[in-house]
Amino acid sequence: MLLFYGLMFGAMYFFLIAPQNKKRKEQEKMLATLESGDELVTTGGLYGTVTSVKDDRFVLRIAENIKVEVAKSFVHAIVRKAGGDKK
C-alpha cells in the first residue's frame, strides 16, 4: 500500500507540480527581461508599449497620450522586444 501511495505522489509531481514550476520560472524570466520600449499583451487582452518599469508594475502606453499601470502578474506575453524581433 505504501508503494502505491509513493507511485501516486510521483505521478502527481510529474504531471501537476513540475509543469507549474517550469511555467512559473519562464514567466519570472520573461518579466525580468522586460524593458522600456517592449510591446506586450496583458491577460485582459490589452496591447501596449512599456514606457517605464517599476518594482511591482509597468506603465503601458495603450494609445496616443493614454498610459495605464499594469501589475507585473497580469503580463501575458511579449509581442515584440525593443530591438524589433517578434516573438
Secondary structure, 3 states (H helix, E strand, C coil): CHHHHHHHHHHHHHHHHHHHHHHHHHHHHHHHHCCCCCEEEECCCCEEEEEEECCCEEEEEEECCEEEEEEHHHEEEEEECCCCCEC
